[in-house]
Amino acid sequence: MALFSGVSIALIDPVLELLFFGEQDTAVAGAEVKLNINSIKHTAIYLVSDVLKAEGLRGALLIFILIIVGLNLLGNAFRYLSNVFMARLRTKSIYDFRKDVMDSLLSKQLSFIDKQRKGDLITKVTIDVDEVDRSIVSSMHAIFKNPFQMGLFLTFMLQYSASLTGIIFLILPISAIVISYIGKSLRKNARDGQDALSKMIGTLEESVGGMRVIKAFGAEGYIGSIFNRFSNSYRRLFNKQLLKIYLAGPFSETSGVIAIAFVLWFGGNLVFEGKLEPTGFMTYIFMFFQTIQPAKEFSSSFSKVNKGIASGERVFALMDEEVHIKDTSDSKELESFEESIRFEDVSFQYEKDPVLQGVTFELKKGGFYALVGPSGCGKSTSIELLLRFYDAVKGRIAIDGVDIKDYKVSSLRDKMAIVTQDPILFNDTVGKNISFGVQEASQDEVVEAAKVANAHEFIQALPNGYDTEIGDRGILLSGGQRQRLSIARAVLKGAPILLLDEATSSLDAESEREVQKALDKVMKTKTSLVVAHRLSTIQHADCIYVMNHGKVIEKGTHTELLETQGLYWKLSEIQKLNS
């Protein structure tokens, strides 16, 4: 594109000579064609020399015009091809980038995710990646294309007048330095702006999720003021960004006008002194105008790039965060669960305060086990350690005598299914929620899992049965229905180890009864570990481990623990009084 555009502009010189001076005897037969002004001019005149003799100046002028138009058409055809190539490169590179960012986020351990603002993570995966696209990838065209175009025209301009072109080389770098400085100062504003935007999106996300609480407590004004504060902060920072971006354009325009003024003054004097032909000077002016726009685009691209770098830094900070819970080269598959799960002197802490202190207990295959105790004693944490959401600080957890850290994470979690107190469902159909994580499951398998979970009847009563959309986090279903879908999901997974983290504690009596029936059926064929507050749900456990202050202080069956009249007995008496 640059080549055809450059040659078409260079042909203006012989056209002007024909117009102003008539027929010139400058055609050179058999001359070697080179990429310089004289060669292009003489070759062009030679090519139309026959027309010049036969048709005169008018015929030669027409041929020149057709050649210039033809070259311009070819140049624009290549421009279109370059745009097509860049469009594909741009969309594919951003797709790959966003995929890598999401894959990186999914690979992070919960200890990292828990410390992040949701709005910040959402902003990085969506808006920051889009900013990289708008600012960096979209500028690649100008950064790669324009130097070729500028280089070709400057080469021709040097051939017309080295001294005149030297003046341009002095003026344009000054402009580039100033614009570069503006771009660097823009980077900090852009980074702060993206941080403010992430806080605003985080507030929005929390507001939508907690709308019932906001309305119930009449906190619309309070939440609105928080959102407006972050929104106003983003407005101020974005305004600063725009002012700096808009400053680059006028400065570049003014630099171009100043450069034109110098060219006209010094070039005009060269013409007056006979050191530069008038037609050559006019062609020089055409070429100079062709370098100004690419130079502006090139310099403004660096301002955009600096804005994109700020977003890129935020995204790469997320991607570069080290993943601690991951497979090693020696990790092996957990093919099957055959004997037992053992917690051996396990200690753990989230920050400074210990959560578990030297916890030891065993779960034998096929057994029903329970963890009970006051809130905050480490029951749910034990389950999260077993799933390797976190790793123990001291001690080890072993399955069939092998430390779970020696197993591949995916194969370890593949042997476990979990049902939590707050069922995590997705804004999809009932069927898709049941088959979540088991995408190859058939419709018959989904229905069978729902029947085991006592969910089939209420699902059939829904407007579209298993194809019914259940809303964000399953908001269109009752608590008991949501929990039974979670159980159906655990059933369909078919894992030999079932983890129940207070699965019925938030349900009313009727819903609890239905859910407990479903759980009882499922637990018959599993090794079950149940975290429970309601002791009535674990009275038939093979062994109950009582925890307090991060330690196992009692163990035994329901009857044995009542006889000791320890903490378990106290908890049982309290629940009797409250019932």
GURO-331603 format. One line per 2 residues: for each residue x, y, z of C-alpha. Coordinates in steps of 0.2 Angstrom, whole numbers, plus 5000, padded with zeros to 4 digits. Example, Ala and Ser with C-alpha at 12.3 -4.5 7.8 and 13.67 -1.06 7.14 Angstrom:
BEGIN
5062:4978:5039 ~ 5068:4995:5036
***
This chain:
BEGIN
5000:5000:5000 ~ 5014:5012:5005
5023:5008:4989 ~ 5009:5011:4977
5004:5027:4986 ~ 5021:5033:4986
5024:5030:4967 ~ 5007:5038:4963
5012:5054:4972 ~ 5029:5054:4963
5020:5054:4946 ~ 5013:5071:4950
5030:5078:4946 ~ 5030:5073:4927
5012:5078:4926 ~ 5016:5095:4932
5031:5096:4920 ~ 5019:5092:4906
5006:5105:4911 ~ 5019:5119:4914
5033:5116:4902 ~ 5025:5105:4889
5035:5091:4880 ~ 5052:5088:4888
5065:5077:4880 ~ 5068:5067:4896
5062:5049:4891 ~ 5076:5036:4893
5074:5020:4884 ~ 5080:5004:4893
5085:5013:4908 ~ 5085:5003:4925
5070:5007:4935 ~ 5075:5012:4953
5065:5018:4968 ~ 5071:5036:4966
5062:5052:4960 ~ 5072:5054:4944
5070:5036:4939 ~ 5051:5036:4942
5049:5052:4932 ~ 5060:5047:4917
5052:5030:4916 ~ 5035:5037:4917
5038:5049:4903 ~ 5046:5035:4893
5031:5024:4895 ~ 5020:5038:4888
5032:5044:4875 ~ 5023:5036:4860
5006:5043:4866 ~ 5015:5060:4868
5021:5059:4850 ~ 5004:5053:4843
4991:5061:4854 ~ 5001:5076:4860
5001:5083:4878 ~ 4982:5080:4881
4984:5061:4877 ~ 4999:5060:4888
4991:5069:4902 ~ 4976:5057:4901
4988:5042:4902 ~ 4997:5049:4917
4980:5052:4926 ~ 4974:5034:4922
4991:5027:4929 ~ 4989:5038:4945
4971:5032:4947 ~ 4976:5014:4944
4990:5015:4956 ~ 4979:5023:4969
4966:5009:4967 ~ 4979:4996:4969
4986:5005:4985 ~ 4968:5005:4992
4965:4987:4988 ~ 4981:4983:4998
4975:4994:5012 ~ 4958:4984:5012
4968:4968:5013 ~ 4979:4975:5027
4963:4980:5037 ~ 4955:4963:5034
4971:4955:5041 ~ 4972:4967:5056
4953:4964:5060 ~ 4956:4945:5061
4972:4947:5070 ~ 4964:4960:5082
4948:4949:5086 ~ 4958:4933:5088
4972:4940:5099 ~ 4959:4948:5111
4949:4932:5111 ~ 4965:4922:5116
4969:4936:5128 ~ 4952:4935:5137
4952:4916:5137 ~ 4970:4916:5145
4964:4929:5158 ~ 4948:4918:5162
4958:4902:5163 ~ 4971:4911:5174
4957:4917:5186 ~ 4949:4899:5186
4966:4892:5191 ~ 4968:4903:5206
4966:4896:5224 ~ 4952:4902:5234
4963:4911:5247 ~ 4967:4923:5232
4949:4925:5226 ~ 4942:4928:5243
4953:4943:5245 ~ 4948:4951:5229
4934:4963:5226 ~ 4922:4955:5214
4920:4971:5204 ~ 4939:4972:5202
4940:4954:5195 ~ 4925:4957:5183
4933:4974:5177 ~ 4949:4965:5173
4942:4951:5163 ~ 4930:4962:5154
4933:4981:5153 ~ 4952:4980:5155
4954:4968:5141 ~ 4943:4978:5130
4954:4993:5134 ~ 4969:4983:5129
4960:4980:5113 ~ 4954:4998:5110
4971:5006:5115 ~ 4985:4993:5110
4979:4981:5098 ~ 4969:4994:5088
4985:5005:5087 ~ 4995:4990:5080
4990:4995:5062 ~ 4996:5013:5064
5012:5007:5073 ~ 5017:4994:5060
5010:5002:5044 ~ 5014:5020:5046
5033:5019:5047 ~ 5033:5011:5030
5023:5025:5023 ~ 5033:5038:5031
5049:5030:5027 ~ 5045:5029:5008
5039:5047:5007 ~ 5054:5054:5017
5066:5044:5006 ~ 5058:5053:4991
5059:5069:5000 ~ 5077:5067:5004
5080:5065:4985 ~ 5072:5081:4981
5081:5091:4995 ~ 5091:5084:5009
5092:5101:5018 ~ 5073:5104:5017
5070:5087:5024 ~ 5082:5089:5038
5072:5103:5045 ~ 5057:5091:5046
5068:5079:5055 ~ 5071:5092:5068
5053:5098:5071 ~ 5044:5081:5071
5054:5073:5085 ~ 5051:5087:5097
5032:5085:5094 ~ 5035:5066:5097
5044:5069:5113 ~ 5030:5080:5120
5016:5068:5115 ~ 5026:5054:5122
5027:5063:5139 ~ 5008:5066:5138
5005:5048:5135 ~ 5016:5043:5150
5007:5054:5162 ~ 4990:5047:5155
4995:5030:5161 ~ 4993:5034:5180
4977:5042:5177 ~ 4971:5027:5167
4976:5015:5180 ~ 4968:5025:5194
4952:5027:5183 ~ 4951:5008:5181
4952:5005:5200 ~ 4938:5018:5202
4928:5009:5189 ~ 4930:4992:5197
4924:4999:5214 ~ 4909:5006:5205
4905:4989:5196 ~ 4908:4980:5213
4895:4991:5221 ~ 4883:4988:5207
4886:4969:5208 ~ 4883:4969:5227
4868:4980:5225 ~ 4859:4969:5212
4863:4953:5223 ~ 4857:4961:5239
4842:4971:5233 ~ 4830:4963:5244
4840:4968:5260 ~ 4843:4985:5253
4824:4988:5251 ~ 4819:4979:5267
4831:4991:5277 ~ 4827:5006:5267
4845:5008:5262 ~ 4842:5014:5244
4849:5031:5248 ~ 4865:5024:5257
4869:5012:5243 ~ 4866:5025:5230
4878:5037:5238 ~ 4891:5024:5239
4889:5021:5220 ~ 4888:5039:5216
4905:5042:5226 ~ 4914:5029:5216
4905:5035:5200 ~ 4910:5053:5203
4928:5048:5206 ~ 4929:5038:5190
4921:5053:5181 ~ 4935:5065:5187
4949:5053:5183 ~ 4941:5049:5166
4939:5068:5163 ~ 4958:5070:5166
4962:5056:5154 ~ 4951:5064:5140
4959:5081:5143 ~ 4976:5074:5140
4971:5064:5125 ~ 4962:5079:5117
4978:5089:5121 ~ 4989:5077:5110
4978:5081:5094 ~ 4979:5100:5094
4998:5099:5099 ~ 5001:5087:5084
4991:5098:5073 ~ 5000:5114:5078
5017:5105:5076 ~ 5011:5100:5058
5007:5118:5054 ~ 5023:5124:5060
5032:5111:5050 ~ 5023:5116:5034
5027:5135:5037 ~ 5045:5131:5038
5044:5120:5023 ~ 5035:5134:5013
5048:5147:5019 ~ 5064:5137:5016
5057:5127:5001 ~ 5051:5144:4993
5069:5151:4995 ~ 5077:5136:4987
5065:5138:4972 ~ 5069:5157:4971
5088:5152:4971 ~ 5086:5139:4958
5091:5125:4969 ~ 5074:5116:4968
5062:5115:4953 ~ 5045:5122:4955
5037:5106:4950 ~ 5048:5096:4962
5044:5108:4976 ~ 5025:5106:4973
5027:5087:4973 ~ 5037:5088:4988
5023:5098:4997 ~ 5011:5084:4991
5023:5071:4999 ~ 5025:5081:5015
5006:5081:5017 ~ 5006:5062:5015
5018:5060:5030 ~ 5009:5072:5042
4993:5061:5044 ~ 5003:5045:5047
5015:5054:5059 ~ 4999:5061:5069
4992:5043:5069 ~ 5009:5036:5074
5011:5048:5089 ~ 4993:5047:5095
4995:5028:5095 ~ 5008:5030:5108
4996:5040:5119 ~ 4983:5026:5117
4995:5013:5120 ~ 5000:5021:5137
4982:5021:5142 ~ 4980:5002:5137
4996:4998:5146 ~ 4988:5004:5162
4974:4991:5159 ~ 4987:4978:5154
4997:4980:5170 ~ 4981:4977:5180
4977:4961:5170 ~ 4994:4954:5170
4995:4957:5189 ~ 4980:4945:5190
4988:4933:5178 ~ 5005:4933:5186
4998:4929:5204 ~ 5006:4913:5209
4995:4898:5210 ~ 5000:4888:5225
4988:4874:5224 ~ 4992:4865:5208
4999:4848:5201 ~ 5017:4844:5202
5027:4834:5189 ~ 5026:4819:5202
5007:4821:5205 ~ 4997:4805:5202
4979:4800:5198 ~ 4968:4795:5212
4960:4781:5203 ~ 4948:4775:5217
4944:4777:5235 ~ 4947:4760:5244
4951:4762:5263 ~ 4950:4778:5272
4953:4797:5274 ~ 4964:4803:5288
4967:4820:5296 ~ 4984:4818:5304
4989:4832:5316 ~ 4982:4845:5304
4984:4864:5308 ~ 4978:4879:5298
4976:4897:5299 ~ 4969:4910:5286
4978:4925:5292 ~ 4985:4926:5310
4973:4917:5321 ~ 4973:4898:5320
4958:4889:5314 ~ 4963:4871:5316
4976:4865:5329 ~ 4982:4848:5328
4966:4840:5322 ~ 4966:4821:5320
4952:4810:5314 ~ 4948:4796:5302
4934:4792:5290 ~ 4933:4774:5284
4925:4769:5267 ~ 4907:4767:5267
4904:4776:5284 ~ 4894:4790:5290
4903:4803:5300 ~ 4899:4820:5307
4908:4836:5313 ~ 4898:4846:5326
4903:4861:5337 ~ 4900:4879:5340
4902:4891:5325 ~ 4920:4895:5320
4927:4880:5327 ~ 4934:4874:5310
4921:4862:5304 ~ 4918:4869:5286
4937:4873:5285 ~ 4940:4854:5287
4930:4851:5272 ~ 4938:4865:5262
4955:4857:5266 ~ 4949:4840:5261
4944:4848:5244 ~ 4961:4857:5243
4953:4874:5242 ~ 4967:4877:5254
4982:4868:5260 ~ 4986:4863:5278
5000:4873:5287 ~ 5005:4858:5297
5001:4840:5297 ~ 4993:4831:5282
4977:4824:5275 ~ 4979:4806:5268
4968:4796:5257 ~ 4972:4778:5257
4988:4782:5265 ~ 4994:4795:5252
4995:4813:5256 ~ 4981:4822:5245
4995:4835:5240 ~ 5003:4820:5230
4987:4817:5220 ~ 4982:4828:5204
4969:4841:5210 ~ 4956:4836:5197
4957:4818:5201 ~ 4955:4822:5220
4940:4833:5218 ~ 4933:4821:5205
4930:4808:5220 ~ 4920:4821:5230
4903:4829:5229 ~ 4898:4843:5240
4881:4851:5245 ~ 4883:4867:5255
4871:4877:5266 ~ 4869:4890:5253
4866:4880:5237 ~ 4876:4888:5222
4866:4887:5207 ~ 4868:4896:5190
4857:4906:5179 ~ 4852:4892:5167
4840:4878:5166 ~ 4836:4865:5179
4843:4851:5169 ~ 4859:4861:5165
4861:4864:5184 ~ 4859:4846:5188
4872:4841:5175 ~ 4884:4854:5179
4902:4847:5178 ~ 4895:4831:5170
4891:4839:5153 ~ 4890:4822:5144
4876:4816:5155 ~ 4860:4810:5146
4843:4816:5150 ~ 4838:4800:5158
4853:4801:5170 ~ 4848:4819:5175
4830:4813:5178 ~ 4836:4798:5188
4847:4809:5199 ~ 4832:4821:5202
4822:4806:5207 ~ 4835:4801:5220
4835:4819:5227 ~ 4816:4819:5228
4816:4833:5215 ~ 4808:4825:5201
4790:4830:5206 ~ 4792:4848:5208
4803:4849:5193 ~ 4789:4842:5182
4777:4855:5189 ~ 4788:4869:5183
4782:4878:5167 ~ 4795:4870:5156
4800:4855:5167 ~ 4819:4852:5166
4821:4866:5153 ~ 4814:4879:5165
4826:4894:5168 ~ 4829:4896:5187
4836:4914:5187 ~ 4852:4921:5195
4857:4909:5209 ~ 4841:4899:5207
4831:4914:5214 ~ 4815:4908:5206
4815:4892:5217 ~ 4812:4890:5235
4826:4886:5247 ~ 4821:4867:5248
4820:4866:5229 ~ 4837:4874:5227
4844:4862:5240 ~ 4837:4847:5231
4844:4852:5215 ~ 4861:4853:5223
4859:4836:5230 ~ 4854:4830:5212
4869:4837:5205 ~ 4880:4828:5218
4871:4812:5214 ~ 4874:4813:5196
4892:4816:5199 ~ 4893:4799:5206
4908:4803:5217 ~ 4911:4790:5231
4914:4803:5245 ~ 4899:4815:5249
4903:4831:5259 ~ 4888:4840:5267
4891:4857:5274 ~ 4876:4861:5285
4865:4856:5270 ~ 4848:4858:5279
4852:4871:5293 ~ 4844:4885:5283
4828:4876:5278 ~ 4811:4876:5286
4804:4860:5295 ~ 4795:4853:5279
4809:4857:5267 ~ 4822:4850:5279
4811:4833:5280 ~ 4811:4832:5261
4829:4836:5259 ~ 4834:4824:5273
4825:4810:5265 ~ 4835:4813:5249
4851:4814:5258 ~ 4847:4798:5268
4845:4789:5251 ~ 4861:4796:5244
4872:4792:5259 ~ 4868:4774:5259
4881:4771:5245 ~ 4893:4784:5250
4907:4788:5262 ~ 4899:4804:5270
4906:4818:5280 ~ 4892:4829:5287
4895:4846:5295 ~ 4879:4849:5306
4871:4861:5318 ~ 4855:4851:5320
4860:4836:5330 ~ 4844:4827:5325
4851:4824:5307 ~ 4867:4815:5313
4861:4804:5327 ~ 4864:4788:5316
4882:4793:5312 ~ 4895:4779:5314
4906:4792:5323 ~ 4903:4810:5328
4918:4821:5330 ~ 4915:4836:5342
4926:4851:5338 ~ 4929:4867:5349
4942:4881:5346 ~ 4950:4872:5331
4952:4855:5340 ~ 4943:4838:5341
4938:4837:5359 ~ 4926:4822:5359
4922:4808:5348 ~ 4909:4793:5348
4892:4789:5343 ~ 4877:4799:5348
4873:4788:5363 ~ 4891:4787:5369
4893:4806:5368 ~ 4877:4809:5377
4883:4798:5391 ~ 4899:4808:5393
4889:4824:5396 ~ 4902:4834:5388
4900:4848:5375 ~ 4890:4837:5363
4878:4834:5378 ~ 4877:4853:5381
4873:4857:5363 ~ 4860:4843:5363
4851:4850:5379 ~ 4852:4868:5371
4843:4862:5355 ~ 4830:4853:5366
4826:4869:5375 ~ 4825:4879:5359
4814:4866:5350
***
